Amino acid sequence: MNLEEYFARTGYKGSTEKQDLETLTDIFQHHIRAVPFENLSIHCGEKITLELEHVYNKIVRSKRGGWCMENNQLLGWVLKGLGYDTSFLGAYVFNPHQNAYATLMTHLVVKVVIGGKAYIVDAGFGVSYQMWQPMELVSGKDQPQAPGVFRFTEINGVWYLEKMRRKQYIPNQSFCNSDLLEKKECRKVYMFSLEPRTVEDFRFQCTYLQTSPDSLFTKKSICTLQTTDGFRALIGWTFTETTYNYKENMDLVEFVTLQDEEVEKTLKEKFDITLERKLVPVNVKGSYTI
């Protein structure tokens, strides 16, 4: 495992000497545009494990992606190796269909402190809720980014992340009522405390999420990747491309349904992923929205 090989994977060619916000942002953006947020292992007979060396080999050498416990663990290792003050936190994801936060801490994020200021760095959420810049950990402040306006609110030591999006234009009208489409303009994302966590705190969740029939990740095969002007997503057989702010206060959301034989080709062409095993796409209606 070495940083040079990781940077070759993400295409980052900037400074590795400075531990400032500008460098952190650049490293972070290269990661989210090169490494997909995906759970395809679950749907092609592979087991997801949290051993760092396994995560490194999967993402860096096999050019795969991963979910939050993989993406953010690897990014945390990179940042620590560069000298950043980093720690892991655990979050509870909001389920819009149940209108409630999960009772299980399933989301791992990275906290980075620079010059006395704390930032949340999260490379493991995907779709339109993927932040594009580290977010300053301050309560009640709108933080506009290309995907929309993010905001933290702190109440009695618990931090809440929400996002306001633009209006959406969907050219393919047959998808206007798709359950994949987020209907609300302001959406709760997750809540967390500042209690430091370790990867060990997520071992049960890692097994549960890839085996339980109640898990979102067993109900949907997901692969999403941020681009320079939006993101791509393949959820089951549905491929979407979103362009942020393609005209004033309007995002363009394009949907297409793939045939079985088009799925692997799309993974290669749009996400640069080649799977070793056969993918069985899944898309049970549920709580994943874009």
ChimeraX attribute file (.defattr): number of C-alpha atoms within 10 A of each C-alpha:
attribute: neighborCount
match mode: 1-to-1
recipient: residues
	/A:1	11
	/A:2	10
	/A:3	14
	/A:4	11
	/A:5	13
	/A:6	20
	/A:7	17
	/A:8	11
	/A:9	18
	/A:10	20
	/A:11	14
	/A:12	18
	/A:13	12
	/A:14	11
	/A:15	12
	/A:16	16
	/A:17	9
	/A:18	13
	/A:19	17
	/A:20	12
	/A:21	17
	/A:22	13
	/A:23	15
	/A:24	21
	/A:25	16
	/A:26	17
	/A:27	22
	/A:28	22
	/A:29	21
	/A:30	19
	/A:31	22
	/A:32	26
	/A:33	21
	/A:34	21
	/A:35	25
	/A:36	30
	/A:37	27
	/A:38	26
	/A:39	22
	/A:40	27
	/A:41	21
	/A:42	21
	/A:43	21
	/A:44	16
	/A:45	12
	/A:46	13
	/A:47	13
	/A:48	21
	/A:49	14
	/A:50	18
	/A:51	12
	/A:52	16
	/A:53	11
	/A:54	13
	/A:55	22
	/A:56	24
	/A:57	14
	/A:58	16
	/A:59	21
	/A:60	21
	/A:61	13
	/A:62	15
	/A:63	19
	/A:64	23
	/A:65	28
	/A:66	25
	/A:67	24
	/A:68	22
	/A:69	24
	/A:70	27
	/A:71	26
	/A:72	22
	/A:73	25
	/A:74	21
	/A:75	22
	/A:76	24
	/A:77	16
	/A:78	18
	/A:79	21
	/A:80	14
	/A:81	14
	/A:82	15
	/A:83	12
	/A:84	18
	/A:85	16
	/A:86	21
	/A:87	21
	/A:88	20
	/A:89	21
	/A:90	24
	/A:91	22
	/A:92	20
	/A:93	22
	/A:94	21
	/A:95	18
	/A:96	17
	/A:97	9
	/A:98	9
	/A:99	9
	/A:100	13
	/A:101	17
	/A:102	15
	/A:103	9
	/A:104	13
	/A:105	17
	/A:106	20
	/A:107	23
	/A:108	27
	/A:109	25
	/A:110	24
	/A:111	21
	/A:112	25
	/A:113	18
	/A:114	14
	/A:115	9
	/A:116	7
	/A:117	11
	/A:118	17
	/A:119	19
	/A:120	20
	/A:121	24
	/A:122	25
	/A:123	33
	/A:124	28
	/A:125	23
	/A:126	24
	/A:127	26
	/A:128	23
	/A:129	20
	/A:130	20
	/A:131	27
	/A:132	22
	/A:133	22
	/A:134	24
	/A:135	21
	/A:136	18
	/A:137	19
	/A:138	16
	/A:139	14
	/A:140	12
	/A:141	13
	/A:142	16
	/A:143	16
	/A:144	15
	/A:145	13
	/A:146	16
	/A:147	25
	/A:148	23
	/A:149	17
	/A:150	23
	/A:151	20
	/A:152	21
	/A:153	17
	/A:154	16
	/A:155	9
	/A:156	6
	/A:157	11
	/A:158	11
	/A:159	18
	/A:160	22
	/A:161	19
	/A:162	18
	/A:163	22
	/A:164	18
	/A:165	22
	/A:166	17
	/A:167	14
	/A:168	21
	/A:169	17
	/A:170	15
	/A:171	12
	/A:172	11
	/A:173	11
	/A:174	10
	/A:175	16
	/A:176	16
	/A:177	10
	/A:178	13
	/A:179	14
	/A:180	18
	/A:181	15
	/A:182	18
	/A:183	15
	/A:184	11
	/A:185	12
	/A:186	15
	/A:187	17
	/A:188	21
	/A:189	19
	/A:190	20
	/A:191	22
	/A:192	20
	/A:193	15
	/A:194	14
	/A:195	10
	/A:196	11
	/A:197	15
	/A:198	13
	/A:199	17
	/A:200	10
	/A:201	14
	/A:202	19
	/A:203	14
	/A:204	11
	/A:205	16
	/A:206	19
	/A:207	14
	/A:208	16
	/A:209	17
	/A:210	21
	/A:211	14
	/A:212	12
	/A:213	11
	/A:214	11
	/A:215	13
	/A:216	19
	/A:217	23
	/A:218	21
	/A:219	22
	/A:220	24
	/A:221	24
	/A:222	30
	/A:223	24
	/A:224	31
	/A:225	24
	/A:226	28
	/A:227	16
	/A:228	10
	/A:229	12
	/A:230	21
	/A:231	23
	/A:232	24
	/A:233	26
	/A:234	27
	/A:235	22
	/A:236	20
	/A:237	20
	/A:238	17
	/A:239	20
	/A:240	19
	/A:241	21
	/A:242	25
	/A:243	21
	/A:244	23
	/A:245	19
	/A:246	15
	/A:247	10
	/A:248	9
	/A:249	12
	/A:250	15
	/A:251	21
	/A:252	18
	/A:253	23
	/A:254	17
	/A:255	20
	/A:256	14
	/A:257	15
	/A:258	14
	/A:259	9
	/A:260	13
	/A:261	8
	/A:262	11
	/A:263	19
	/A:264	15
	/A:265	14
	/A:266	16
	/A:267	18
	/A:268	12
	/A:269	10
	/A:270	16
	/A:271	23
	/A:272	16
	/A:273	19
	/A:274	15
	/A:275	16
	/A:276	10
	/A:277	12
	/A:278	12
	/A:279	17
	/A:280	15
	/A:281	19
	/A:282	17
	/A:283	18
	/A:284	13
	/A:285	12
	/A:286	15
	/A:287	16
	/A:288	21
	/A:289	16
	/A:290	18
